[in-house]
C-alpha cells in the first residue's frame, strides 16, 4: 500500500524544488507535477514528489487520522 502524506510548503528552492514540513519534519520535495504551489500552500507528497494540491482543512483532517493510527 502506498501512502501520500500531507505537507505545508515552507519555501521555494528553485523552479522544481520546495522545502516542506509535516508533523515537525522538514524535507525537500519536487513540484514538477504540480507547478502552482507557493509558500503556505498544502499538498500531498509521495516518493519525494508533490502529487496533489490540497486545502489546509484537508491537510489537517488527514493529519488527525494519522495521529489516531499511532
C-alpha beads as a LAMMPS data file, in Angstrom:
LAMMPS data file: protein, C-alpha beads

70 atoms
69 bonds

1 atom types
1 bond types

-500.0 500.0 xlo xhi
-500.0 500.0 ylo yhi
-500.0 500.0 zlo zhi

Masses

1 110.0

Atoms # bond

1 1 1 0.000 0.000 0.000
2 1 1 1.272 3.477 -0.860
3 1 1 0.699 6.426 1.413
4 1 1 0.782 10.104 0.499
5 1 1 1.465 12.469 3.386
6 1 1 0.071 15.997 3.719
7 1 1 2.742 18.718 3.829
8 1 1 2.891 22.511 4.036
9 1 1 5.119 24.351 1.582
10 1 1 7.674 26.409 3.519
11 1 1 9.730 27.959 0.734
12 1 1 10.615 27.575 -2.919
13 1 1 14.208 26.485 -3.549
14 1 1 14.162 26.571 -7.362
15 1 1 11.709 26.011 -10.231
16 1 1 11.121 22.339 -9.361
17 1 1 12.069 22.115 -5.681
18 1 1 10.477 23.278 -2.428
19 1 1 11.112 22.844 1.271
20 1 1 8.095 21.277 3.002
21 1 1 7.085 20.428 6.572
22 1 1 4.854 17.775 8.057
23 1 1 4.433 16.951 11.736
24 1 1 7.640 18.765 12.637
25 1 1 9.835 17.160 9.984
26 1 1 11.243 19.199 7.084
27 1 1 12.294 17.796 3.736
28 1 1 12.845 18.752 0.118
29 1 1 10.160 17.883 -2.439
30 1 1 9.872 18.041 -6.211
31 1 1 6.970 20.069 -7.644
32 1 1 7.449 19.193 -11.316
33 1 1 3.967 17.584 -11.348
34 1 1 2.146 20.480 -9.616
35 1 1 3.695 23.825 -10.567
36 1 1 1.183 26.229 -8.957
37 1 1 2.404 25.816 -5.374
38 1 1 3.586 28.699 -3.210
39 1 1 4.777 29.025 0.391
40 1 1 1.822 28.438 2.711
41 1 1 0.065 26.034 0.325
42 1 1 -0.594 22.406 1.216
43 1 1 -0.023 19.291 -0.850
44 1 1 0.306 15.525 -0.753
45 1 1 3.823 14.127 -1.064
46 1 1 4.651 10.637 -2.273
47 1 1 8.133 9.358 -3.149
48 1 1 9.556 12.883 -2.955
49 1 1 7.021 14.421 -5.363
50 1 1 4.067 16.646 -4.580
51 1 1 1.276 14.784 -6.360
52 1 1 -1.727 16.944 -5.467
53 1 1 -2.522 20.388 -4.069
54 1 1 -4.973 20.238 -1.142
55 1 1 -6.676 22.683 1.209
56 1 1 -5.492 23.413 4.728
57 1 1 -8.682 21.790 6.064
58 1 1 -7.970 18.590 4.112
59 1 1 -4.380 18.523 5.363
60 1 1 -5.489 18.946 8.977
61 1 1 -8.125 16.227 8.608
62 1 1 -5.612 13.765 7.135
63 1 1 -3.045 14.559 9.825
64 1 1 -5.650 13.912 12.530
65 1 1 -6.329 10.472 11.014
66 1 1 -2.594 9.710 11.041
67 1 1 -2.462 10.788 14.680
68 1 1 -5.264 8.358 15.532
69 1 1 -3.341 5.490 13.900
70 1 1 -0.301 5.967 16.140

Bonds

1 1 1 2
2 1 2 3
3 1 3 4
4 1 4 5
5 1 5 6
6 1 6 7
7 1 7 8
8 1 8 9
9 1 9 10
10 1 10 11
11 1 11 12
12 1 12 13
13 1 13 14
14 1 14 15
15 1 15 16
16 1 16 17
17 1 17 18
18 1 18 19
19 1 19 20
20 1 20 21
21 1 21 22
22 1 22 23
23 1 23 24
24 1 24 25
25 1 25 26
26 1 26 27
27 1 27 28
28 1 28 29
29 1 29 30
30 1 30 31
31 1 31 32
32 1 32 33
33 1 33 34
34 1 34 35
35 1 35 36
36 1 36 37
37 1 37 38
38 1 38 39
39 1 39 40
40 1 40 41
41 1 41 42
42 1 42 43
43 1 43 44
44 1 44 45
45 1 45 46
46 1 46 47
47 1 47 48
48 1 48 49
49 1 49 50
50 1 50 51
51 1 51 52
52 1 52 53
53 1 53 54
54 1 54 55
55 1 55 56
56 1 56 57
57 1 57 58
58 1 58 59
59 1 59 60
60 1 60 61
61 1 61 62
62 1 62 63
63 1 63 64
64 1 64 65
65 1 65 66
66 1 66 67
67 1 67 68
68 1 68 69
69 1 69 70
